[in-house]
Every structure is written in structure tokens, then in C-alpha cells.
């Protein structure tokens, strides 16, 4: 008789609300998954107060901006006076080449310009137009390629080169 009571008491100690695997899965779901969704919903609700209200016109404008063409056409005055090498240097090149920023050869430093001058004018012009190392491409910017060539000659000659001033290209080229 004492054996029966002991077994019954032992079963009573381990009995709980979860008796089947299905009940276990349901309790895990409601204990962990549901709170995650509740916290996420509250976070969305709180952060949505800071979002600007967007009208359909704003959405259309934003969509138009995202799908615009990559290239654009810019018309310039073909008869404008071409800038000298010194003017282009002062406007575009002086920031890096005066201080020697990011490895740029300093203006007038023959030791730094010597190895570059040995590569020739065409190589220097190609580097200037297409970019090299930390220097971005200068071609296609505010100045014509002829003006960039003049600036290259101006800087290289100040560094010891004896390059001739490039000839102005014929109209239409």
C-alpha cells in the first residue's frame, strides 16, 4: 500500500499543464515568437512617427529622379577664350599640386617631376585626363582637354621639362 501512494505522489509532483508535444510547441510559440512580433510592432509604431508624410506627387518625383538617364548633354560656347595653363592650374590643380597632397608632385619640384617628365608629354596628359592613383580624371570637367594639356605643360615645365605649348585644335575636332 505504501508503494502505491509513493508512485501516485511522484506523478503528482511532475504533472503540469504541458502533457503532449503539441502543447509544448504551442507554449513555446506563445512564449517566444509572439513577444518578438509585439516588440517589432511597437518599434515600428514608435519610429513611424518620425517619418515624413509623403504625397503621391513626391513619390512620382522620386521615381522620376531614380529612372532618369545616366548621361546628359551640355552645350558650351565653342568660341569662348581658352584658358592658359596657369589659369587652369590655379582653378583646378593648385589644391593638390601646391601642397603635394596624396603623393601629387609639388609644383616646381624638379626631383618629383623628373621621372614623370621622362615618360613624355603624352603619358602625362593621359594620366591627367584619365586619372592616376589618387588623382581623379580631369577630362570632361570644367575645362577642355586642350586646356588640361596646357596645364600639364605649365606644371611639367615648372618642374624642369621643356615641353612646347600644345597647339590649339582646329574647330570641330
Buried (B, 14 or more C-beta within 10 A) or exposed (E): EEEEEEEEEEEEEEEEEEEEEEEEEEEEEEEEEEEEEEEEEEEEEEEEEEEEEEEEEEEEEEEEEEEEEEEEEEEEEEEEEEBBBBBBBBBBBBEBBBEEEEEBBBBBBEEBBEEBBEEEBEEBBBBBBEEBEEBEEBBEEEBBBBBBBBBBBBBBBBBBBEBEEBEEEEEEE
